[in-house]
Amino acid sequence: MIPWEKIDTAGIPGTDDELRLMRRGREFSIMLGTNELMNSRLSGSEAALATLAAKQIEKIKKPHFLIGGLGMGFTLRAALAVLGSEAQIVVAELVPAVVAWARGPMAEIFGNSLNDPRVSIQERDVADVIERHKHTFDAILLDVDNGPEALTRKANDALYDVAGLKTAHTALRRGGVLAVWSSGPNAKFPKSLRQAGFEVNEVAVRATGKGGGARHVIWIATKG
């Protein structure tokens, strides 16, 4: 078996932790300690985050998307595949090295997605982007940390509490959707979404997208 090789490391702003980019043949993994945050073979639920959100607003001719977290680009590429030529997609990525990895070691995975004219990359906290906008986005997609229970950065908790969700609600246009990915269920989170003014639908998805792999959860929260 081909051994794993460490390609690079990157500090996470606001923490003492670091991400590790690993490679085994053509397979990539991003690790935090002993936790695998993402793997290039497992993209189903991250892609579903984009397709489920896009389905909710399919009648909008010029949708404006905000994606929180670039990762390995699964959500971005899925969004590009289903959105029309007049869509705008902003991707906010906190860790600059993740963007560099996308353009460097993982360029084959990303293809031309980062150069698509519909895409703009902002190397900043998605929470800051959300806070700076009002009634701007048709969809906000959050694949940040481990979901509502932060793993990599405690400050991410503020994205998922009621106050943070209300800020996201304000950043959305009427009829807009907040789509949130999570590594697992969270009984309290739908209540927080409703407190923030959203109508909520919970969708169970599998990591491979083909009925296999770990069970993940996506919440589709709609602004009335």
Phi, psi and omega in degrees: 000139179291129180284156174288142179237131177280122182267319184195164173231159180209131176288148177263117182307136179084005179221173173261006184271164176221148174272150175237128174266120183245151178222140174223101187065241178259006180265137179241152177217140172249123188244150168231108186061233178267001182266128173273115181280325178199156181221139185293346178272347187240098187233357190300311185287326178292322176293322179298330178304318180285314185292323178294318179294316181298325180298326182291334185237028187297341181277351180279125186287321183237070184291145179245112183255145168237124178250122177266108181103118178277315181055231177262011172080011181299314182293318179300311184293324177295321178295316180299326183290332185252347181265150182284179186290344182262005178290155172238132180232116174259129176246121178256121179234122185290324187260108183304326181298330179297322176293319178296320177297322180296326181270347183249258185302327183258020183301326180295323178293317185284336182059227182260013189299323182287342179262001178298133183297344178280349191252136168230138182253130175240121180273080182199169179292129180298332178298323178293320179296315180299315184295332184275357184236143175231130176052047186248317190260146172272336178210136172241122182247121182248111169238066188245127178065220183258007188108205183300338176258096188300138179246317187269335188204115185302327181299339179293342177305326183292342175291329192252357175279173186299319180298316179295321179292326176294324177296319177296321178301318179293326182287343181272149169284164177301134183084359180289167185231136170255118180248126187237125177268144176216146178289346180193176182292157177210107187294331185278332189297317178302327177295319178296320178299317180293322177298330180277357175105010183264153163268136194237137171230130180256130183237127175271132180226161178251151186300325182276343183078002182234030179084007181233172179085183183299153179269120179245170182230140172235128174260128175254108184248121186253136176271121181286000000 
